[in-house]
């Protein structure tokens, strides 16, 4: 499969994906089987809320397992930057501080592959290289004063203040 059809993962992202997959297979699915057996033992399944709930959970978990299997069958590892080294071009794994030029706000994000993105992560949100901001940041030279337009529904301009390779 060509690399453009594959899913970018960092080593950390691959580890977390494998851990989540094993947890669903080894822990969650057996729990659901037990819940279904207990619900079946209650008798009439046509009006059994416990059975319906377990079947719904089973469908959700099976969908997530299928998604994780797809990722694990179609990923490539993005080489992680060496911690503490100078960032010449922004890539996955970098922590980037930028200024939103309209408001003057300083923001810091970690650039990751789409599977690993978590914009609500604390203390540093992680954004996908495939989102508008991520695309605008990728392969840019930090700290050179360049005004960059983020092509989103409402385009805006940013300036990269710094980029780091976190430990």
N, C-alpha and C positions, 0 to 999 in steps of 0.2 A: 504494500500500500504506500503511495507517495506520502512524503512527510507532511504536505499541506492538508492531507486528509486525516492526519493523526492528531492526537491530543497531547499538548505540551504539559509536562509535569516536572516539578522539581523532585529531588530525592525525598524531601520531606513530604511533599504531596503524594508521592507514590506510597510511602510508608503509611500515611493516614488512610489512603484509599484501601490498601490491603487490610489494615486493621479494621476498618468499618465493614468491609466485605466478610472477613472472618467472624466478626461479632454477629452480624446478621445471620450467617449460615450456622454458626456453632451455638448461639445463645437464643436469638430472637425467634428464628424459625421453629426450633424445638418447643419454645414456650407457646407459640401459636398452636402447634399440634396438640399440646396438652389442653389448651383453652377450648379448642374445637371438640376434643374428646369429652371434656367435662360438659360442654354445652349439649352435645349429642345425647349424653346420659340423662339429661333433663327431660327427654321425651320429644314431643311435637316440635319440629324445627320450623314450622310455618309461622309461628308467632314467638319465636325465641330470640329475644334481643341480644343475649350473650353470644349466640351462634352467629347472628348477623354482624355483630361488632368484630368477632374473631375473623370472620370471612373477609370483612372490609380491611382489617389490619393485615391479613395474609396477602391480599391483593396489593396493598401499598408496599409491603416489604418485598414481595416478589418483583414488583416494578423497580424498586431501588436496587435489588440484587442484579437484575438484568442491566440496569444502567451502569453499575459498578463493573460488571463483567465486560460490558462494551468498552469501558475506559481501560480496563486491565488488558484487553485484547488489542487495543489501538492506541497505545501511548508511545511517546518517546521522551527520554529524559533530557531536560534542558540543563546544561552544565551550570552549576551554581557558581556565582562569583566568589573569589577568594576573599574571606573576611578581612577588612582593614585595608585592602588595596584600593588604589585610586580608580574612580569610575571615569572612563574616557567616553564611553557610549552607554546609554541606559539600556539595560536588558532585564530579563526576568530575574527576580531575586533581589533587585536593587530596591532600597528605600529612598524615595524621592521627595524632597521638599520643594514645593512650587508656590508662587504667589499668583493669586487670581487678580488680574490687573484692574478690573472694574471696581472691586471692593477693597483691594489691598490685603485681603485675608491670606495668611500663610497656611498651607495644608501639607500634611505628610502622609504618603501612601506607600504601600509595598506593592510592587508590580509582580503579578503571578499569572499562571495559566488560568484559563476559564474555569476549570474544575475546582481550583483552590480558592477562587475569589470569595471574599467575605467582607463586603463594604461596612459591616457593623462590628468588625473585629476591634478589640481593644488591646493595647493602646494605639495600635496603628492599623487602620483599615487596609485590607488587601484588595486590589482591583485587578481585573482581567486585562491582559494585553489585547483583548478583542473589543473592549468597550471604547467609547470615543476618547476618553482621557488616556487610557492605556495606549491606544494607537498613536495619539499625539506625543506621548512620552517616549515610546520605543525608538531606540537607535539615535536619540538626540544627544548632543554634547551638553553636559550640565555646566551651569555657571557662566555661559558666554554672553548673556544679556539678550539672547534671541527671544523675540515675541512669537509665541506659538498659538495658532488658532485651534481650539478644540472644536471639531465639526460634530456638534450635537444638534438636537432639535432647536435649541437656542444657542448658536455658537458663541464662544467666549474666548478671551485671550488669557494666556498664562505666561509666566517666565519661570524657568527652572532655577531655583536658588542653589540647590546642591543635590547630589546623589551619593549614596553610601552603600557599601557592601556590608550588611549586618553580620554579626557573629552568629 
